[in-house]
Amino acid sequence: MCIGSPAVVLSVDHEKMTAIVDYGDGIPREVLIGISEERVKPGSIVIIHAGVIVSEMNEEEVLEQLEFFKTTLGEEASSGFTKIYEYLLKESKKITGEKK
């Protein structure tokens, strides 16, 4: 089983097939694009494994993850996970210009 980390895409370099992402801690990091590059754009929420973007998540999937953590771990125990996903959603909307 592989474990991936969620992140929001800040910028994309299509020539180098890389992206700058934020894992939810405010620190930009460079990763490789391992999926169809048309799917990766600033504001995309993606899953990264071993420094490679392996999938993209839509808002509905992010909200499902939030609900999963809350129901499985309980509100208090899941707070760290939920804060990350909430941050990624907020940043994604800020980057894409979507209303909250």
N, C-alpha and C positions, 0 to 999 in steps of 0.2 A: 504494500500500500504506500502511496506517495502522499505527502502532505504539502499543500500549496498555501501560500500566503496571499491575502487580498491586498490590492494596491490601486491607487488611482493614477492614470497616465497624465503627466504634466506636459510632455512634448514628445515628438516622434522624429527620428531621423531615418527616412525611408532608404536613403543610400546605404547607410551602415546597418540597416535592419535592427536598430536599437531604439529604446525609448527611455525617457527619464520618468521615474515613478516615485510616488510617496506611499510608503507602507502604513501611513497613519501617524507617523511620528514627526512629520514636518521636514524630514531629511531627504533631499532628492538623491536617487540612486539610478545608475544606468543598468538596464537589463536588455537581453536579446529578445527579439520578437520571434516567437516560435509558432504563431498561427497566421492565418491569412492577414496580411498587413493592412488591408482595407478595413478590417474590423477594429484596428487599434488606432485611436485618435485621442487627442487631448480631451480629458474628461471621462474616458472609458474606465470602468472598474474591471480589473483583470485579476486572474489568479496566476501567481508566479511560483515555479518550482525550480530550484537550483539555478536561479538567475535567468530563467527563460519564461516568457509569457506563454502559458499553456491553454488558457481559455479566457473568455470574457463573460462578465455577469451583467444582466440587465437589472433595473431597479427592483423588479418583482423578486428576482432571485436573492438580492441583497436583503430585502425585507423578510423573505422566508428564512434566511440564515439568522437574522435577528430574532425572529420568533422561536426558531429551533433552540438557540442558546438560552433564551429566557425560560422556555418550558422545560428544557432538559436539565439545565444547571440551576435554575431559579434566578430571580432578579439580582440578588446580591452577588452570587457566584459568577454570573455571566457579565457583570458590569464592564470588565476589561474588554471582553470580546465585543460587546454591544457598542461601547464607546468608539472602537476602531471602525466598525461598519458605519456608525452614524457619522463619524468624521469623514469617511470616504464618500458617502452620499452627499454630504454638504459640500465638500471640495469639488466633486464631480459637477454638481449643479452650478457652483460658482464659475468653474472653468467653461462650461457649456452655455452659461447665461440663462439656464432654466430657473423658473420661479420655484420657491420652496413649497 
